Structure formats: structure tokens, C-alpha cells
Amino acid sequence: MADKVGVQVVRMSFSRDQSESPPMYRRTVVQLELKGRYPEVKQLLSELLARRPGVLALRAMDLRRAESSKADAAPSDIDASIELRLFEPVAPAEHTVRPEAYGQ
């Protein structure tokens, strides 16, 4: 999707969110490093959030002007660090404690 709007994905990582969360959801941290023009970065983020309403949430965003000293950086390019949270429903069996787990 990023290529369609002219945004370069420099880095993408996924990790489990270890903080307390309701047992009905598994939370995943999605970190993106993007490069492109601001309107295209904004469009990509809007499309990502619109495709997964109620499941994908914006946690943090940092926008910086791209270093113009680099040969491949246009004056209007930005570097964007974006952190998203992905909330995935957990099947009831995954968060239910069964008596046999305690030897009963």
C-alpha cells in the first residue's frame, strides 16, 4: 500500500505489548519508519486506520524534515516515526482458566 501512495517504508517491526490489557485482546506494537512527502504519509496513515477501525490505533507520531544533504531527499520529504497498537481479539479458550490446569 505504501508504494501506491509514494511512501517508502524504511523499517517496520512488530512486538507484543507487555503492559496490562483486557484478557479479551492481544495487543501488538507496530513501529514504522517512513519517508515521503507529508500529504502522502498522511494519506497512508489515514488509509491504514480506516481499514482497521476499532482494531488499529495511533499511539505516537514523530515527523521530521528529511535531511536535505542526502542526494535522494527532496526538499519536501519528511521522515516519520509512527507507533500503532493492534488489538486482536483472543478466542475464549485462550483466556479461560481450565480446572485441569491446576490438577483438579
Secondary structure by P-SEA (a helix, b strand, c coil): ccccccccccbbbbbbbcccccccbbbbbbbbbbbccaaaaaaaaaaaaaaccccccccbbbbbccccccccccccbbbbbbbbbbbbbbcccccccccccccc
